[in-house]
C-alpha cells in the first residue's frame, strides 16, 4: 500500500501530499456535509422519539405529567447536579440543530448555484416529502423557536405561564386556535421531513443497499407516522376534551 | 408524422438563448429522434437558416455523446439514449420541447451542445488504475469474485452522457462519480488507489460546481444504462471509509 501510493503520487501528483484533516475534509465536501446532516438529524430523531413518549404521559393525569417533568430535572442525581442532565441534552440538541441548519443552508446554496437555469418544460418530479425538505426544515426551525418561547420560557405563552406546572401550560396552549394550528402544521411538516430524512440519512451513512431498501423505507414511514400520530394526539385530546 | 418542435437556440456561450418553434412534416415513426432533427436541419439549411447544433457520435447508444432534454426528460420518454429513442414514442401532431442539459458545470456551447469536460476532470482525479507495463497478464491471474465482477460490470456500463446531472434538480454528478468509483473500487486492480480515488473524485466533483445529492432518485430514473441509486450509497460508504483510512 504505502509503496503503491507513493509511486502514484510521484507519477501523477494526486492530492495526497496536501490532504487536509478529517474534520476539514468532512466540512468542505458535499458528501461530508451530508454526513453531518445525517448524524445531527438522527440525534434529533432519537430525542423526538423520547419526547413523544414523554408527551403521552399527559393522558394519565396532571400528577403523573408534572411529576415526569420534575423527574427530568432530577435525572442523574446524585451523580449530576439538579437540571444538569437536562442542560447536557439541551447543549447537544442546540449543537445538532445548528450543524443541521448551517449544513442544509450551505448545501442548498450549492445546489441552487449548480442549476441556475430551469427547464422550460417543467415536470412534477420526486415525491412531495423530498421536494418539501427545505421549506419543511424552515417551518420546523421557526416552530422550535415558538415552542420554546411558549412552553419552556413562557415568553409568548397565553393564559399565564406557571413554571413547574407543564400540564396546565399545555392545556393553555391547546385552548387557543392558533396554538393548535401552529403545532399541528409543524408536526405534519415533521412527519414529511422524517419520512425522507431518515431514509436519506441511511443512504448518506452508507448503510442502505438494494436488499435493505424496502426495510429502510418501511422504517422511515413507520417512524414518520408514529411520531406524527403521537405528537398530534395531544392537541387533539385537549380540543376534544379527553385531556382537560 | 407532423410535429411542432420547440427547440432551445443559443448563438454561443455568452448570448442569451430562447425557445424557437419549428414545424416538421413527413417524419417516419421508424426514424430515431436524431434523424428527425437531421430532417429539420436539412430544411433549415435549404431555407438558408442556421441548423440546430446538437451532440451525437456513435448513434448506437454506447458513446454517451447525445444529450437532449426532451419534454423535460433527459434522453426523452424512454429509458435509453436520445439516439436510440424512436419517433414511435410520439404521436402525430405532438409538440415536443427540446432543451440542452442544464447545469452550471455543463455550460451551453451552442444551441443544444453543452461542455461536459467537467466529467473528464473528475475522471482525471482518480478514474484510473496503476497497472504494470509490459506484456498483458493472464486474464485469470487475478481472481475476482463473481459478485464483485458483476458489480464492476454494472457500474462500468456508465457512458458518461450526463443525463444524471441533467435530471437532478441540484445538478449533482453523484451518480456518474459513484459509477466510476464503484467500478474500480470493487476490483483488486483498483485497490491501490481505493481511498485517494473516491476522495479526489468527490473533491473534484465539488470543485467543478456540481450540486449535492438530496436523494430524489431522478438520476437513476434518467440513466440510460440503469446505474442504480444505491451506487450513491455505496460511494458514500467508500468516502467515509477512505476519510478514516487515508491518514493512517
Interface residues (C-beta under 8 A of the other chain):
Chain A: X1 X4 X5 X7 X8 X14 X15 X16 X19 X21 X22 X25 X26 X28 X29 X30 X31 X32 X33 X34 X35 X107 X110 X111 X112 X113 X114 X115 X116 X117 X118 X119 X120 X121 X122 X123 X125 X126 X130 X131 X133 X196 X199 X200 X202 X203 X204 X205 X206 X207 X208 X209 X210 X213
Chain B: X6 X8 X19 X69 X71 X72 X73 X97 X99 X102 X103 X104 X105 X125 X126 X130 X168 X169 X170 X171 X172 X192 X193 X196 X199 X200 X202 X203 X205 X206 X209 X210 X211 X212 X213 X214 X215 X216 X217 X218 X228 X229 X230 X232 X233 X234 X235 X236 X237 X238 X239 X240 X241 X243 X244 X246 X247
